[in-house]
Amino acid sequence: MMTIYHNPRCAKSRAGLKYLEENNIEHEVRLYLNDNLSVEELSALLEQTGLKAEDLVRKQEDYYKKELKGKEFSTEEWLQILADNPKLLQRPIVQKGQKAVLAQPPEKIDELK
């Protein structure tokens, strides 16, 4: 069973969900904007993706541009920023067991099979 961390208003996130559905991949949807992720959950996802914390930040968001751009933050600080501002989280993230991918493009989900 896979979990997709999903924002229905995001085209990339909708594409990831569509990929799961079209390929008959069993999944559950986590609407992380409604059900905020804790720092611990974000830390686990970060470890599972193998990415750096800053790689999970949407740099096109106004909040990032106005408040964060050009500043240095530790991994722990980035995780807290993402927990406090879930709209900044790159999407979709798809998780299966102890591995996760940033599903951009959606075909990256195949790495979890």
N, C-alpha and C positions, 0 to 999 in steps of 0.2 A: 504494500500500500504506500502510495506517495502522498505527500502533503504539498499543496501549492499555496504559497503566501501571496495572496491575490488582492488586487485593487481593481474592482470592476470598471472604474473610470479610466483605466490606463490601457491603451491599445496593445502594448507589449505584453501586459499581463493577460489580457483577453486572448491574445494569440497563443500564449502558453497553455491556458485552460482549454482552448479549442484543440490544440495539439494532443493533449491528454485524452480528450473526449473522442477525437477522430481516430486515435490509435487504440481505443478501448483499454486504456491504462487505468486501473483502479486507483482512485485518488479521493482525498478529502480537501475541501477548500477552507483555508484559514483567512478570514477577512481581517487582516492585521490592523487596519485603520480603526475598526470597531473594537477589536480585542487586542489591545496594545501588547507588544512583545516586551518582556523584561530584559534587563541587561544580561541576565544569565542565558535566556533563550537566544538573544542576539549573539552572545559570545559563542554558544554552541554552534549556531549556524555559520558564523565566521570560520570557526575551526573546521567545520565540515566542508566548506567551499574551498578552503585553502587560500582565500583571498586576503588582502589587507583590509582593515576596517574602512579606510577611506574609499576603497573600491566599491563599497556597498552604498555610497552616498550619491544621491542624485544632484549633480552639480548644476543642473539647469533650473532648479527651484529658486524662487525669489529669496526665500529665507537663507539659502546657502550663499547666494550672490551678495546679499546685503550684510549678513552677519558672520559668515564663516570663511569666505574666500580669502586666500592668502595667509590664513592663520595656521599654525602648527598645533596639532592635538595628538595626544597619546592614544593608543588603542582603546584604553578604558574610557577616555573622554569622548572619543567618537561613538563608542557603544552607548554611552549615556545620552549623547546628543540624538542618536537614532531612536532610543527608547522614549525620549521626551518629544521627538518630532518625527513620528512614524512616516509622514508624507515624504521624508527625505530618503527612505529606504528604496534602493534599486529593486525592481520587480520585473518579472516574478522570480522568486526563489522557489525551487522545487527540491524537496527533501525525501530521501528514502533511507530508512535505517540510520546509519552513521555517516552518510554522504549527502551532500547537497550541491546544487549548481545554480548559478544565476542563468536562467534560461533565456538568454539573448544570444543567438536566435533560439526559438523553441526546440529545435533539433538537439540542443545540448542536453535535453532531458534523456536522450538515449544513453548518455554516459552513466545513468543510474540503473539501467536494466541489468 
